[in-house]
Amino acid sequence: MDVDADADADDLWKRCDGARASARGERHRERRHLGHRAVRLAQVARRPLQRVELNQGTLQPVNFFASADGSQIYIASANSASILVYDFTTGALTGIELVGNATPLSADISPDAGTIVIAGSDGLLHQVSTALGGNDVVQLTFPDLPNYLNPFCTFTPTQGPCTLNTVLVKP
């Protein structure tokens, strides 16, 4: 019985040693992989930053978003009635006009970067598609709620009408 217990203990010890050696090898591979990643990041960090001139004067950005492939940036600016679109590959600046000449108060983008939602200065919620040059597809009203039991946005003469000024896109 003592012989079997010793054999089992030796077998267990060998398995533990093997697991430790395997873990050491895995940690070494992780460190080596992280080392290569750190070198790549350092190379990217050495590139000089470039200023991109949009020739739009002083912008009051509400928010900005990258396209799904990273080739464009969408800029919602409080002093522009369109979403500015800068294309990094061509250097061109275009815009997606908001219906009714509204300016953004708040903006968010869907996780797939296909839709930008804008709370506009016209009191409407604008759903802007980024596909094929972009388009202000849907404009939804945000009604005043004259119900004092609803604390979200109640219309009273002293507070004035409700203003939609915050949007959030939930995946």
PyMOL CGO cylinders between C-alpha atoms (Angstrom):
from pymol import cmd
from pymol.cgo import CYLINDER

trace = [
    CYLINDER, 0.00, 0.00, 0.00, 2.86, 2.35, 0.75, 0.3, 1, 1, 1, 1, 1, 1,
    CYLINDER, 2.86, 2.35, 0.75, 4.44, 1.50, -2.61, 0.3, 1, 1, 1, 1, 1, 1,
    CYLINDER, 4.44, 1.50, -2.61, 1.17, 2.39, -4.48, 0.3, 1, 1, 1, 1, 1, 1,
    CYLINDER, 1.17, 2.39, -4.48, 0.80, 5.64, -2.55, 0.3, 1, 1, 1, 1, 1, 1,
    CYLINDER, 0.80, 5.64, -2.55, 4.38, 6.60, -3.41, 0.3, 1, 1, 1, 1, 1, 1,
    CYLINDER, 4.38, 6.60, -3.41, 3.82, 5.74, -7.09, 0.3, 1, 1, 1, 1, 1, 1,
    CYLINDER, 3.82, 5.74, -7.09, 0.64, 7.84, -7.11, 0.3, 1, 1, 1, 1, 1, 1,
    CYLINDER, 0.64, 7.84, -7.11, 2.46, 10.74, -5.44, 0.3, 1, 1, 1, 1, 1, 1,
    CYLINDER, 2.46, 10.74, -5.44, 5.32, 10.48, -7.98, 0.3, 1, 1, 1, 1, 1, 1,
    CYLINDER, 5.32, 10.48, -7.98, 2.83, 10.39, -10.86, 0.3, 1, 1, 1, 1, 1, 1,
    CYLINDER, 2.83, 10.39, -10.86, 0.98, 13.41, -9.47, 0.3, 1, 1, 1, 1, 1, 1,
    CYLINDER, 0.98, 13.41, -9.47, 4.28, 15.26, -9.00, 0.3, 1, 1, 1, 1, 1, 1,
    CYLINDER, 4.28, 15.26, -9.00, 5.26, 14.60, -12.64, 0.3, 1, 1, 1, 1, 1, 1,
    CYLINDER, 5.26, 14.60, -12.64, 1.87, 15.81, -13.89, 0.3, 1, 1, 1, 1, 1, 1,
    CYLINDER, 1.87, 15.81, -13.89, 2.17, 18.99, -11.79, 0.3, 1, 1, 1, 1, 1, 1,
    CYLINDER, 2.17, 18.99, -11.79, 5.70, 19.56, -13.08, 0.3, 1, 1, 1, 1, 1, 1,
    CYLINDER, 5.70, 19.56, -13.08, 4.44, 19.12, -16.65, 0.3, 1, 1, 1, 1, 1, 1,
    CYLINDER, 4.44, 19.12, -16.65, 1.60, 21.59, -16.05, 0.3, 1, 1, 1, 1, 1, 1,
    CYLINDER, 1.60, 21.59, -16.05, 4.04, 24.12, -14.57, 0.3, 1, 1, 1, 1, 1, 1,
    CYLINDER, 4.04, 24.12, -14.57, 6.35, 23.71, -17.57, 0.3, 1, 1, 1, 1, 1, 1,
    CYLINDER, 6.35, 23.71, -17.57, 3.40, 24.13, -19.93, 0.3, 1, 1, 1, 1, 1, 1,
    CYLINDER, 3.40, 24.13, -19.93, 2.26, 27.25, -18.05, 0.3, 1, 1, 1, 1, 1, 1,
    CYLINDER, 2.26, 27.25, -18.05, 5.80, 28.65, -18.19, 0.3, 1, 1, 1, 1, 1, 1,
    CYLINDER, 5.80, 28.65, -18.19, 5.86, 28.05, -21.95, 0.3, 1, 1, 1, 1, 1, 1,
    CYLINDER, 5.86, 28.05, -21.95, 2.46, 29.74, -22.36, 0.3, 1, 1, 1, 1, 1, 1,
    CYLINDER, 2.46, 29.74, -22.36, 3.58, 32.75, -20.32, 0.3, 1, 1, 1, 1, 1, 1,
    CYLINDER, 3.58, 32.75, -20.32, 6.74, 32.98, -22.45, 0.3, 1, 1, 1, 1, 1, 1,
    CYLINDER, 6.74, 32.98, -22.45, 4.65, 32.90, -25.65, 0.3, 1, 1, 1, 1, 1, 1,
    CYLINDER, 4.65, 32.90, -25.65, 2.32, 35.59, -24.22, 0.3, 1, 1, 1, 1, 1, 1,
    CYLINDER, 2.32, 35.59, -24.22, 5.28, 37.80, -23.26, 0.3, 1, 1, 1, 1, 1, 1,
    CYLINDER, 5.28, 37.80, -23.26, 6.83, 37.32, -26.69, 0.3, 1, 1, 1, 1, 1, 1,
    CYLINDER, 6.83, 37.32, -26.69, 3.47, 38.19, -28.37, 0.3, 1, 1, 1, 1, 1, 1,
    CYLINDER, 3.47, 38.19, -28.37, 3.01, 41.22, -26.12, 0.3, 1, 1, 1, 1, 1, 1,
    CYLINDER, 3.01, 41.22, -26.12, 6.57, 42.26, -26.86, 0.3, 1, 1, 1, 1, 1, 1,
    CYLINDER, 6.57, 42.26, -26.86, 5.88, 42.24, -30.62, 0.3, 1, 1, 1, 1, 1, 1,
    CYLINDER, 5.88, 42.24, -30.62, 2.68, 44.21, -30.03, 0.3, 1, 1, 1, 1, 1, 1,
    CYLINDER, 2.68, 44.21, -30.03, 4.55, 46.75, -27.90, 0.3, 1, 1, 1, 1, 1, 1,
    CYLINDER, 4.55, 46.75, -27.90, 7.14, 47.18, -30.65, 0.3, 1, 1, 1, 1, 1, 1,
    CYLINDER, 7.14, 47.18, -30.65, 4.37, 47.77, -33.23, 0.3, 1, 1, 1, 1, 1, 1,
    CYLINDER, 4.37, 47.77, -33.23, 2.68, 50.29, -30.94, 0.3, 1, 1, 1, 1, 1, 1,
    CYLINDER, 2.68, 50.29, -30.94, 5.97, 52.09, -30.40, 0.3, 1, 1, 1, 1, 1, 1,
    CYLINDER, 5.97, 52.09, -30.40, 6.47, 52.26, -34.18, 0.3, 1, 1, 1, 1, 1, 1,
    CYLINDER, 6.47, 52.26, -34.18, 2.99, 53.74, -34.64, 0.3, 1, 1, 1, 1, 1, 1,
    CYLINDER, 2.99, 53.74, -34.64, 3.60, 56.18, -31.78, 0.3, 1, 1, 1, 1, 1, 1,
    CYLINDER, 3.60, 56.18, -31.78, 6.75, 57.48, -33.51, 0.3, 1, 1, 1, 1, 1, 1,
    CYLINDER, 6.75, 57.48, -33.51, 4.76, 58.68, -36.52, 0.3, 1, 1, 1, 1, 1, 1,
    CYLINDER, 4.76, 58.68, -36.52, 4.21, 62.43, -36.36, 0.3, 1, 1, 1, 1, 1, 1,
    CYLINDER, 4.21, 62.43, -36.36, 0.69, 63.65, -35.75, 0.3, 1, 1, 1, 1, 1, 1,
    CYLINDER, 0.69, 63.65, -35.75, -0.93, 65.30, -38.72, 0.3, 1, 1, 1, 1, 1, 1,
    CYLINDER, -0.93, 65.30, -38.72, -3.22, 68.29, -38.57, 0.3, 1, 1, 1, 1, 1, 1,
    CYLINDER, -3.22, 68.29, -38.57, -6.30, 67.96, -40.77, 0.3, 1, 1, 1, 1, 1, 1,
    CYLINDER, -6.30, 67.96, -40.77, -7.62, 71.32, -41.91, 0.3, 1, 1, 1, 1, 1, 1,
    CYLINDER, -7.62, 71.32, -41.91, -11.37, 71.23, -42.61, 0.3, 1, 1, 1, 1, 1, 1,
    CYLINDER, -11.37, 71.23, -42.61, -11.60, 74.89, -43.71, 0.3, 1, 1, 1, 1, 1, 1,
    CYLINDER, -11.60, 74.89, -43.71, -14.83, 75.33, -41.74, 0.3, 1, 1, 1, 1, 1, 1,
    CYLINDER, -14.83, 75.33, -41.74, -13.69, 77.97, -39.29, 0.3, 1, 1, 1, 1, 1, 1,
    CYLINDER, -13.69, 77.97, -39.29, -14.07, 77.29, -35.58, 0.3, 1, 1, 1, 1, 1, 1,
    CYLINDER, -14.07, 77.29, -35.58, -16.15, 74.18, -34.96, 0.3, 1, 1, 1, 1, 1, 1,
    CYLINDER, -16.15, 74.18, -34.96, -18.20, 73.53, -31.86, 0.3, 1, 1, 1, 1, 1, 1,
    CYLINDER, -18.20, 73.53, -31.86, -18.14, 69.72, -31.94, 0.3, 1, 1, 1, 1, 1, 1,
    CYLINDER, -18.14, 69.72, -31.94, -20.97, 67.93, -30.20, 0.3, 1, 1, 1, 1, 1, 1,
    CYLINDER, -20.97, 67.93, -30.20, -19.50, 64.52, -30.96, 0.3, 1, 1, 1, 1, 1, 1,
    CYLINDER, -19.50, 64.52, -30.96, -17.44, 62.74, -33.62, 0.3, 1, 1, 1, 1, 1, 1,
    CYLINDER, -17.44, 62.74, -33.62, -17.29, 59.15, -34.83, 0.3, 1, 1, 1, 1, 1, 1,
    CYLINDER, -17.29, 59.15, -34.83, -15.13, 56.97, -37.05, 0.3, 1, 1, 1, 1, 1, 1,
    CYLINDER, -15.13, 56.97, -37.05, -16.66, 54.94, -39.87, 0.3, 1, 1, 1, 1, 1, 1,
    CYLINDER, -16.66, 54.94, -39.87, -16.72, 51.16, -39.52, 0.3, 1, 1, 1, 1, 1, 1,
    CYLINDER, -16.72, 51.16, -39.52, -13.60, 50.77, -41.68, 0.3, 1, 1, 1, 1, 1, 1,
    CYLINDER, -13.60, 50.77, -41.68, -11.83, 53.80, -40.17, 0.3, 1, 1, 1, 1, 1, 1,
    CYLINDER, -11.83, 53.80, -40.17, -11.51, 55.59, -43.52, 0.3, 1, 1, 1, 1, 1, 1,
    CYLINDER, -11.51, 55.59, -43.52, -13.90, 58.43, -42.59, 0.3, 1, 1, 1, 1, 1, 1,
    CYLINDER, -13.90, 58.43, -42.59, -14.77, 60.54, -39.60, 0.3, 1, 1, 1, 1, 1, 1,
    CYLINDER, -14.77, 60.54, -39.60, -18.22, 62.00, -38.93, 0.3, 1, 1, 1, 1, 1, 1,
    CYLINDER, -18.22, 62.00, -38.93, -18.35, 65.28, -37.00, 0.3, 1, 1, 1, 1, 1, 1,
    CYLINDER, -18.35, 65.28, -37.00, -21.56, 66.62, -35.45, 0.3, 1, 1, 1, 1, 1, 1,
    CYLINDER, -21.56, 66.62, -35.45, -21.01, 70.32, -34.82, 0.3, 1, 1, 1, 1, 1, 1,
    CYLINDER, -21.01, 70.32, -34.82, -23.36, 72.68, -32.98, 0.3, 1, 1, 1, 1, 1, 1,
    CYLINDER, -23.36, 72.68, -32.98, -22.71, 75.41, -35.54, 0.3, 1, 1, 1, 1, 1, 1,
    CYLINDER, -22.71, 75.41, -35.54, -23.38, 73.35, -38.68, 0.3, 1, 1, 1, 1, 1, 1,
    CYLINDER, -23.38, 73.35, -38.68, -26.68, 72.11, -40.12, 0.3, 1, 1, 1, 1, 1, 1,
    CYLINDER, -26.68, 72.11, -40.12, -24.96, 69.04, -41.54, 0.3, 1, 1, 1, 1, 1, 1,
    CYLINDER, -24.96, 69.04, -41.54, -22.84, 66.18, -40.28, 0.3, 1, 1, 1, 1, 1, 1,
    CYLINDER, -22.84, 66.18, -40.28, -19.34, 66.83, -41.63, 0.3, 1, 1, 1, 1, 1, 1,
    CYLINDER, -19.34, 66.83, -41.63, -17.71, 63.79, -43.24, 0.3, 1, 1, 1, 1, 1, 1,
    CYLINDER, -17.71, 63.79, -43.24, -13.94, 63.78, -43.74, 0.3, 1, 1, 1, 1, 1, 1,
    CYLINDER, -13.94, 63.78, -43.74, -12.48, 61.02, -45.93, 0.3, 1, 1, 1, 1, 1, 1,
    CYLINDER, -12.48, 61.02, -45.93, -8.90, 60.20, -44.91, 0.3, 1, 1, 1, 1, 1, 1,
    CYLINDER, -8.90, 60.20, -44.91, -8.09, 58.41, -48.19, 0.3, 1, 1, 1, 1, 1, 1,
    CYLINDER, -8.09, 58.41, -48.19, -9.09, 61.28, -50.50, 0.3, 1, 1, 1, 1, 1, 1,
    CYLINDER, -9.09, 61.28, -50.50, -8.81, 64.25, -48.13, 0.3, 1, 1, 1, 1, 1, 1,
    CYLINDER, -8.81, 64.25, -48.13, -12.30, 65.34, -49.21, 0.3, 1, 1, 1, 1, 1, 1,
    CYLINDER, -12.30, 65.34, -49.21, -14.81, 66.99, -46.88, 0.3, 1, 1, 1, 1, 1, 1,
    CYLINDER, -14.81, 66.99, -46.88, -18.51, 66.45, -47.54, 0.3, 1, 1, 1, 1, 1, 1,
    CYLINDER, -18.51, 66.45, -47.54, -21.62, 66.79, -45.44, 0.3, 1, 1, 1, 1, 1, 1,
    CYLINDER, -21.62, 66.79, -45.44, -24.87, 65.03, -44.65, 0.3, 1, 1, 1, 1, 1, 1,
    CYLINDER, -24.87, 65.03, -44.65, -27.52, 67.75, -44.50, 0.3, 1, 1, 1, 1, 1, 1,
    CYLINDER, -27.52, 67.75, -44.50, -30.04, 67.64, -41.68, 0.3, 1, 1, 1, 1, 1, 1,
    CYLINDER, -30.04, 67.64, -41.68, -33.65, 68.20, -42.72, 0.3, 1, 1, 1, 1, 1, 1,
    CYLINDER, -33.65, 68.20, -42.72, -35.07, 71.58, -41.70, 0.3, 1, 1, 1, 1, 1, 1,
    CYLINDER, -35.07, 71.58, -41.70, -31.63, 73.18, -41.35, 0.3, 1, 1, 1, 1, 1, 1,
    CYLINDER, -31.63, 73.18, -41.35, -31.40, 71.81, -37.78, 0.3, 1, 1, 1, 1, 1, 1,
    CYLINDER, -31.40, 71.81, -37.78, -28.14, 71.90, -35.87, 0.3, 1, 1, 1, 1, 1, 1,
    CYLINDER, -28.14, 71.90, -35.87, -27.07, 69.03, -33.57, 0.3, 1, 1, 1, 1, 1, 1,
    CYLINDER, -27.07, 69.03, -33.57, -27.53, 69.38, -29.81, 0.3, 1, 1, 1, 1, 1, 1,
    CYLINDER, -27.53, 69.38, -29.81, -26.43, 65.81, -29.13, 0.3, 1, 1, 1, 1, 1, 1,
    CYLINDER, -26.43, 65.81, -29.13, -25.33, 62.87, -31.28, 0.3, 1, 1, 1, 1, 1, 1,
    CYLINDER, -25.33, 62.87, -31.28, -24.54, 59.18, -31.03, 0.3, 1, 1, 1, 1, 1, 1,
    CYLINDER, -24.54, 59.18, -31.03, -23.76, 56.40, -33.52, 0.3, 1, 1, 1, 1, 1, 1,
    CYLINDER, -23.76, 56.40, -33.52, -24.89, 52.78, -33.76, 0.3, 1, 1, 1, 1, 1, 1,
    CYLINDER, -24.89, 52.78, -33.76, -22.31, 50.06, -33.04, 0.3, 1, 1, 1, 1, 1, 1,
    CYLINDER, -22.31, 50.06, -33.04, -22.15, 49.12, -36.74, 0.3, 1, 1, 1, 1, 1, 1,
    CYLINDER, -22.15, 49.12, -36.74, -21.56, 52.82, -37.64, 0.3, 1, 1, 1, 1, 1, 1,
    CYLINDER, -21.56, 52.82, -37.64, -24.49, 52.67, -40.06, 0.3, 1, 1, 1, 1, 1, 1,
    CYLINDER, -24.49, 52.67, -40.06, -26.76, 55.15, -38.25, 0.3, 1, 1, 1, 1, 1, 1,
    CYLINDER, -26.76, 55.15, -38.25, -26.11, 58.44, -36.50, 0.3, 1, 1, 1, 1, 1, 1,
    CYLINDER, -26.11, 58.44, -36.50, -28.88, 59.68, -34.20, 0.3, 1, 1, 1, 1, 1, 1,
    CYLINDER, -28.88, 59.68, -34.20, -29.10, 63.45, -33.71, 0.3, 1, 1, 1, 1, 1, 1,
    CYLINDER, -29.10, 63.45, -33.71, -31.11, 65.51, -31.23, 0.3, 1, 1, 1, 1, 1, 1,
    CYLINDER, -31.11, 65.51, -31.23, -31.72, 68.57, -33.38, 0.3, 1, 1, 1, 1, 1, 1,
    CYLINDER, -31.72, 68.57, -33.38, -32.25, 72.23, -32.54, 0.3, 1, 1, 1, 1, 1, 1,
    CYLINDER, -32.25, 72.23, -32.54, -35.65, 71.91, -34.26, 0.3, 1, 1, 1, 1, 1, 1,
    CYLINDER, -35.65, 71.91, -34.26, -36.88, 69.63, -31.44, 0.3, 1, 1, 1, 1, 1, 1,
    CYLINDER, -36.88, 69.63, -31.44, -36.77, 66.56, -33.68, 0.3, 1, 1, 1, 1, 1, 1,
    CYLINDER, -36.77, 66.56, -33.68, -34.82, 63.32, -33.41, 0.3, 1, 1, 1, 1, 1, 1,
    CYLINDER, -34.82, 63.32, -33.41, -32.96, 62.80, -36.71, 0.3, 1, 1, 1, 1, 1, 1,
    CYLINDER, -32.96, 62.80, -36.71, -31.95, 59.31, -37.84, 0.3, 1, 1, 1, 1, 1, 1,
    CYLINDER, -31.95, 59.31, -37.84, -29.08, 59.75, -40.29, 0.3, 1, 1, 1, 1, 1, 1,
    CYLINDER, -29.08, 59.75, -40.29, -27.89, 56.86, -42.46, 0.3, 1, 1, 1, 1, 1, 1,
    CYLINDER, -27.89, 56.86, -42.46, -24.17, 56.80, -43.27, 0.3, 1, 1, 1, 1, 1, 1,
    CYLINDER, -24.17, 56.80, -43.27, -24.63, 54.47, -46.27, 0.3, 1, 1, 1, 1, 1, 1,
    CYLINDER, -24.63, 54.47, -46.27, -23.99, 55.72, -49.81, 0.3, 1, 1, 1, 1, 1, 1,
    CYLINDER, -23.99, 55.72, -49.81, -23.04, 59.29, -48.98, 0.3, 1, 1, 1, 1, 1, 1,
    CYLINDER, -23.04, 59.29, -48.98, -25.49, 59.63, -46.10, 0.3, 1, 1, 1, 1, 1, 1,
    CYLINDER, -25.49, 59.63, -46.10, -29.04, 60.85, -45.73, 0.3, 1, 1, 1, 1, 1, 1,
    CYLINDER, -29.04, 60.85, -45.73, -31.31, 62.24, -42.98, 0.3, 1, 1, 1, 1, 1, 1,
    CYLINDER, -31.31, 62.24, -42.98, -33.78, 59.37, -43.28, 0.3, 1, 1, 1, 1, 1, 1,
    CYLINDER, -33.78, 59.37, -43.28, -36.24, 59.85, -40.40, 0.3, 1, 1, 1, 1, 1, 1,
    CYLINDER, -36.24, 59.85, -40.40, -37.26, 62.84, -38.28, 0.3, 1, 1, 1, 1, 1, 1,
    CYLINDER, -37.26, 62.84, -38.28, -39.29, 62.07, -35.17, 0.3, 1, 1, 1, 1, 1, 1,
    CYLINDER, -39.29, 62.07, -35.17, -41.08, 64.55, -32.93, 0.3, 1, 1, 1, 1, 1, 1,
    CYLINDER, -41.08, 64.55, -32.93, -40.52, 64.64, -29.23, 0.3, 1, 1, 1, 1, 1, 1,
    CYLINDER, -40.52, 64.64, -29.23, -43.83, 65.77, -27.74, 0.3, 1, 1, 1, 1, 1, 1,
    CYLINDER, -43.83, 65.77, -27.74, -44.34, 67.92, -24.69, 0.3, 1, 1, 1, 1, 1, 1,
    CYLINDER, -44.34, 67.92, -24.69, -45.94, 65.88, -21.94, 0.3, 1, 1, 1, 1, 1, 1,
    CYLINDER, -45.94, 65.88, -21.94, -48.52, 67.93, -20.01, 0.3, 1, 1, 1, 1, 1, 1,
    CYLINDER, -48.52, 67.93, -20.01, -48.76, 65.20, -17.36, 0.3, 1, 1, 1, 1, 1, 1,
    CYLINDER, -48.76, 65.20, -17.36, -47.30, 66.29, -14.01, 0.3, 1, 1, 1, 1, 1, 1,
    CYLINDER, -47.30, 66.29, -14.01, -47.01, 62.60, -13.04, 0.3, 1, 1, 1, 1, 1, 1,
    CYLINDER, -47.01, 62.60, -13.04, -44.34, 62.15, -15.70, 0.3, 1, 1, 1, 1, 1, 1,
    CYLINDER, -44.34, 62.15, -15.70, -41.17, 63.78, -14.30, 0.3, 1, 1, 1, 1, 1, 1,
    CYLINDER, -41.17, 63.78, -14.30, -39.14, 63.15, -17.47, 0.3, 1, 1, 1, 1, 1, 1,
    CYLINDER, -39.14, 63.15, -17.47, -40.28, 66.23, -19.34, 0.3, 1, 1, 1, 1, 1, 1,
    CYLINDER, -40.28, 66.23, -19.34, -43.36, 68.06, -18.21, 0.3, 1, 1, 1, 1, 1, 1,
    CYLINDER, -43.36, 68.06, -18.21, -44.53, 71.20, -20.02, 0.3, 1, 1, 1, 1, 1, 1,
    CYLINDER, -44.53, 71.20, -20.02, -45.33, 74.05, -17.67, 0.3, 1, 1, 1, 1, 1, 1,
    CYLINDER, -45.33, 74.05, -17.67, -45.46, 77.78, -18.42, 0.3, 1, 1, 1, 1, 1, 1,
    CYLINDER, -45.46, 77.78, -18.42, -42.51, 78.42, -16.11, 0.3, 1, 1, 1, 1, 1, 1,
    CYLINDER, -42.51, 78.42, -16.11, -40.31, 75.63, -17.52, 0.3, 1, 1, 1, 1, 1, 1,
    CYLINDER, -40.31, 75.63, -17.52, -41.36, 76.07, -21.15, 0.3, 1, 1, 1, 1, 1, 1,
    CYLINDER, -41.36, 76.07, -21.15, -41.57, 73.31, -23.74, 0.3, 1, 1, 1, 1, 1, 1,
    CYLINDER, -41.57, 73.31, -23.74, -39.52, 70.12, -23.50, 0.3, 1, 1, 1, 1, 1, 1,
    CYLINDER, -39.52, 70.12, -23.50, -36.27, 70.06, -25.44, 0.3, 1, 1, 1, 1, 1, 1,
    CYLINDER, -36.27, 70.06, -25.44, -34.66, 66.86, -26.60, 0.3, 1, 1, 1, 1, 1, 1,
    CYLINDER, -34.66, 66.86, -26.60, -30.97, 67.46, -25.90, 0.3, 1, 1, 1, 1, 1, 1,
    CYLINDER, -30.97, 67.46, -25.90, -29.53, 64.02, -25.16, 0.3, 1, 1, 1, 1, 1, 1,
    CYLINDER, -29.53, 64.02, -25.16, -29.45, 60.87, -27.29, 0.3, 1, 1, 1, 1, 1, 1,
    CYLINDER, -29.45, 60.87, -27.29, -27.92, 57.48, -26.74, 0.3, 1, 1, 1, 1, 1, 1,
    CYLINDER, -27.92, 57.48, -26.74, -27.88, 54.55, -29.15, 0.3, 1, 1, 1, 1, 1, 1,
    CYLINDER, -27.88, 54.55, -29.15, -28.30, 51.19, -27.48, 0.3, 1, 1, 1, 1, 1, 1,
    CYLINDER, -28.30, 51.19, -27.48, -27.04, 48.11, -29.37, 0.3, 1, 1, 1, 1, 1, 1,
]
cmd.load_cgo(trace, "trace")
